[in-house]
């Protein structure tokens, strides 16, 4: 009996407590596919880092997004990050539905884009504040999907 109770407690902890602690819960659902809080926050952080990297490149002071005068900008970035992920998922689903060998085409595009970057580690860390793997997943793949679907639509017109 005691083992049974401990098993239920463990399952409860594993299913209901741990995912929120690590950001593995949905913030949006797109045709049955979950967009996790963790992915949303990664894109949000990358967007904030990108804005500040651009300001530094212009010789300006970086923005304190926690300051009350920047609250609207922060909300816009958060909204934009979530919309970016939702749009990316819609593009992935539509591409897989309408373009033959969509995944293979996208993988080739991403590989080609990475070859063009010289030593991307430092630049990605400075500009986006993310690893190469996250950059591929959250930036390059969505852009490649968008490009391939746009080309497919133009060729059908």
N, C-alpha and C positions, 0 to 999 in steps of 0.2 A: 504493500500500500504506500509506504514511504517513497519508494522509487518512482511510483506512478505520480505522486504529487510533485516530486522534484522534476520529473520529466515535463509535466505541464508548466511548471514555473520556468524551466529552461526554454521551452517552446515559446511561451509568452514573451520572455525577454528577447529571444532571437527574432521574433516576428514583429513585435510592437515597440520595443524599446531601442534596439540597436540601429535599425535603419534611420530613424530621425537623428540619432547622435552623429551619424556619419553622412548625412545628407542624401540618403537613398530613398527619398519619398517624392511622390510626384507633385509638381507645381502646375503642370498642364498635361492634358491627354489629347493626343492628335490621332484620331482614327484608331484608338486602342493602344497606341504607343505612348509610354510615359516619358515625360521630360523631367529629369530629376532636379531637385533643389541644388544638388552639388554641381551639375552641369551649368545651371543658370548662374550660380555664383562664380564659377570659373570664367564664364563669358563676361559677366559684370566686372570682375576684377581686371580682366584683360582690357576691357573698354576704358576703365578708369586709368589704367597704366598707359594706354595708348594716348589718351587725352593729355596726360601729364608729360609723356615723352615728347609729344608735339610741342607743348609749351616750352619745355627745356630746349628743344632744338631751335626755337625762335628767340631764345634768350629771355623768356618770361619766367615769372615765378609759378611754381606748380600750384594747382588748385587744391584747397582743403575741402574735400567733399563732405566732411562732417560739419562744416560751418553752416549756420542757418541760411546765410545768403545764397548758398549753393544747393539748397534742398530741392528746388525745382529741377536743376540740372541733374542731380543724382537720381531723382525719380524718372526723368527722361531716359537716362542711361539704363536704369533697371528695366524699364518698359521695353526699351530697344533691344536689350539683351534677350529678354524672354521672347519677343517677337521674332528675333533672329533665329532662335532655336526652333520655334514653331514653324516658321517658314522653311527652315532647313529640313525638318521632318516631312513636311508636305512635299517638298521637292524630291526627297528621297523616295517616298512612296509613289509619287507620280512617275518618276523616272523608271523605277522598277516595273511599273505597270505598262509604260508606253514605249520604252526604248530597249531594244534587244541588246543584251550583254552590257547593260547599264553599269553594273558594279565593276566590271573589268575595265570599261572605258574610263570610269572615274579614277580607279586605282592608277591607271597609266598616266592620266593628267596630273595627279598628285605627285607621282614619282618624277615626272618631268619638271614640275615646279620646284621640287626639292633639289634637283640637280643644278638648277639655275642659281640657287642660293649658295653663296660662299660662306662657309663656317657660320651656319645659322644660329648656333647655340647662344652666343652673346647677344646678338641682335634681337632674337626672340625674347630673351630674358629681359632686356632693357625696354624694348618697345611694347611688348605684350605682357611681360611678367609670367610667361608660361613655358613649359617644356616643349620640345620638338613634337612629342607624341600628342600633347594636347593641341598644339598649333595645327597639326595635320587633321585631327578629329574635329576640332571646333571652328577652324578657319578654312583650310585648304579643301577639305571634302565638300562642305556646303557651297563654296565658290565654284568648284568644278561641277557639281550637280547643276547649279544655276546655269553655268555656261553651256553644258551639254544639252539641257532641256531647251534653252533659248535657241541653240543651233538647230535642234530637231524641229522646233516650231517654225523657224524661218524656212527650213528646207521643205516643209509641208505646205507652206503658203504659196 
